[in-house]
Amino acid sequence: MSERMSSANMSSPLRTRRTWLGVTVLAFVTLVTGACAGFGKSFEEPVVTLKDVVITGLGVTGGSLDVVLNVYNPNGYKLDAVGMTYRVDVDETKVGEGALEDHFVVQKDDSSVVRMPVKFTYAGLGVAGRSLITSGSINYRVRGDLTVATPLGNYTRPYDRTGRFSSVAGKGN
């Protein structure tokens, strides 16, 4: 009987450790989940606008250009961006899309300029060219996802912005 008692007493500390481990893991998961949810609610979508378009190369069937975007951070903390996807449409016609894997930082309540390389064909750019020649401006839409690093891991948010780009003024709005 005494052997049975001592074996029951030994399992009690083991049971207590397991219980504490379970409670600790549950508390950690609850804390991380709450922090992630809180971050999502306090995160304001960055404002992405078209700033400029710079032709970087021309070929027989198309070329390449840099779409220069202005990324404004309306949040009260810096955005440590680790990636960005994008798609640029002109008058509802896709001009280009891609992904930027370069790291960049947008300080709180500030803006950063981001250059996006875009390859295009003349057929795809025809609508934009005609509109730019006839009116001096084009309607655009830029959209994608911005991935920022946080202490709890990477966090991806979409952005979607429309505006009008004027070749005369050299800027979008």
C-alpha positions as CSV (number, residue, x, y, z in Angstrom):
1,M,0.0,0.0,0.0
2,S,2.8,2.4,0.8
3,E,4.3,1.8,-2.7
4,R,1.0,2.7,-4.2
5,M,0.8,5.9,-2.2
6,S,4.2,7.0,-3.2
7,S,3.6,6.4,-6.9
8,A,0.3,8.4,-6.6
9,N,2.2,11.2,-4.9
10,M,4.8,11.3,-7.6
11,S,2.2,11.6,-10.4
12,S,0.6,14.5,-8.6
13,P,3.6,16.9,-9.2
14,L,3.8,15.7,-12.8
15,R,0.0,16.4,-13.2
16,T,0.5,19.8,-11.7
17,R,3.3,20.6,-14.1
18,R,1.2,19.5,-17.1
19,T,-1.7,21.6,-15.9
20,W,0.5,24.7,-15.5
21,L,2.1,24.1,-18.9
22,G,-1.4,23.8,-20.5
23,V,-2.6,27.0,-18.7
24,T,0.6,28.8,-19.8
25,V,0.2,27.8,-23.4
26,L,-3.5,28.7,-23.4
27,A,-2.6,32.2,-21.9
28,F,0.1,32.7,-24.5
29,V,-2.2,31.8,-27.4
30,T,-4.9,34.1,-26.0
31,L,-2.4,36.9,-25.7
32,V,-1.0,36.5,-29.2
33,T,-4.5,36.2,-30.7
34,G,-5.7,39.3,-28.9
35,A,-2.6,41.3,-29.9
36,C,-3.1,40.3,-33.6
37,A,-6.7,41.3,-33.5
38,G,-5.9,44.6,-31.8
39,F,-3.3,45.3,-34.4
40,G,-5.7,44.8,-37.3
41,K,-8.2,47.2,-35.7
42,S,-5.7,49.9,-35.1
43,F,-4.1,49.6,-38.5
44,E,-5.2,52.2,-41.1
45,E,-4.8,51.3,-44.7
46,P,-1.9,53.1,-46.4
47,V,-2.8,55.6,-49.1
48,V,-1.1,54.7,-52.3
49,T,-1.2,57.2,-55.2
50,L,0.5,57.4,-58.6
51,K,3.2,60.0,-58.6
52,D,4.9,59.5,-61.9
53,V,5.6,57.2,-64.8
54,V,9.1,57.0,-66.2
55,I,9.9,55.0,-69.4
56,T,13.1,53.0,-68.8
57,G,13.3,51.1,-72.0
58,L,11.6,50.5,-75.4
59,G,11.7,47.6,-77.7
60,V,10.0,46.2,-80.8
61,T,6.9,44.8,-79.1
62,G,6.9,46.9,-75.9
63,G,9.1,48.2,-73.2
64,S,9.6,48.8,-69.5
65,L,8.7,51.7,-67.3
66,D,8.9,52.6,-63.6
67,V,5.6,53.4,-62.0
68,V,6.5,55.7,-59.1
69,L,4.1,55.4,-56.2
70,N,3.7,57.6,-53.2
71,V,2.9,55.5,-50.1
72,Y,1.4,57.5,-47.2
73,N,1.3,56.0,-43.7
74,P,-1.6,57.5,-41.8
75,N,-0.7,55.4,-38.7
76,G,0.9,56.7,-35.5
77,Y,3.8,54.2,-35.9
78,K,6.2,53.4,-38.8
79,L,5.4,50.8,-41.4
80,D,8.3,48.4,-41.9
81,A,7.3,47.1,-45.3
82,V,8.8,43.8,-46.4
83,G,6.9,43.4,-49.7
84,M,4.3,44.8,-52.0
85,T,2.3,43.5,-54.9
86,Y,0.7,45.8,-57.4
87,R,-1.5,46.0,-60.5
88,V,-1.8,49.2,-62.5
89,D,-4.8,49.8,-64.7
90,V,-5.4,52.7,-67.0
91,D,-9.0,53.3,-68.0
92,E,-9.9,49.7,-66.9
93,T,-7.1,48.2,-69.0
94,K,-4.3,46.4,-67.2
95,V,-1.0,48.0,-67.9
96,G,1.2,45.9,-65.7
97,E,1.5,44.0,-62.4
98,G,4.2,42.6,-60.3
99,A,5.7,42.3,-56.9
100,L,8.3,44.3,-55.1
101,E,10.4,42.3,-52.6
102,D,12.5,45.2,-51.5
103,H,12.3,46.3,-47.9
104,F,11.3,49.9,-47.3
105,V,10.1,52.0,-44.3
106,V,7.3,54.6,-44.2
107,Q,7.6,56.7,-41.1
108,K,4.5,57.5,-39.0
109,D,2.3,60.2,-40.6
110,D,4.8,60.4,-43.5
111,S,5.2,59.3,-47.1
112,S,7.8,57.3,-49.1
113,V,8.3,57.0,-52.8
114,V,8.4,53.5,-54.2
115,R,9.4,52.6,-57.7
116,M,7.7,49.6,-59.3
117,P,9.2,48.2,-62.5
118,V,6.5,47.3,-65.1
119,K,7.0,45.6,-68.5
120,F,4.4,46.4,-71.1
121,T,3.3,45.7,-74.6
122,Y,2.3,48.4,-77.0
123,A,-1.1,46.8,-77.5
124,G,-1.7,47.0,-73.7
125,L,-0.5,50.6,-73.5
126,G,-2.5,51.8,-76.6
127,V,-5.5,52.9,-74.5
128,A,-3.4,54.9,-72.1
129,G,-1.4,56.5,-74.9
130,R,-4.4,57.6,-76.8
131,S,-6.0,59.0,-73.7
132,L,-2.8,60.8,-72.7
133,I,-2.4,62.3,-76.2
134,T,-6.0,63.5,-76.6
135,S,-6.7,64.8,-73.1
136,G,-3.3,65.1,-71.4
137,S,-4.4,62.9,-68.6
138,I,-5.5,59.4,-67.8
139,N,-7.6,57.7,-65.2
140,Y,-5.7,55.1,-63.2
141,R,-6.3,52.4,-60.6
142,V,-3.4,51.0,-58.5
143,R,-4.1,48.1,-56.2
144,G,-2.4,45.2,-54.4
145,D,-1.2,44.1,-51.0
146,L,1.3,45.7,-48.7
147,T,3.1,43.4,-46.2
148,V,4.5,44.9,-43.1
149,A,6.7,43.3,-40.4
150,T,5.4,43.4,-36.8
151,P,6.8,41.9,-33.6
152,L,4.2,39.1,-34.0
153,G,5.0,38.3,-37.6
154,N,4.2,39.7,-41.1
155,Y,0.8,41.3,-41.6
156,T,-0.6,41.8,-45.1
157,R,-3.2,44.4,-46.0
158,P,-4.8,45.3,-49.3
159,Y,-4.8,48.8,-50.9
160,D,-6.9,50.1,-53.8
161,R,-6.7,53.6,-55.1
162,T,-8.1,55.4,-58.2
163,G,-7.2,58.8,-59.5
164,R,-6.2,60.9,-62.5
165,F,-2.7,61.2,-63.8
166,S,-1.8,64.4,-65.7
167,S,1.2,64.4,-68.0
168,V,1.2,68.2,-68.0
169,A,1.3,68.5,-64.2
170,G,3.5,65.4,-64.0
171,K,1.6,64.0,-61.1
172,G,-1.4,62.0,-60.0
173,N,-4.2,62.9,-57.6
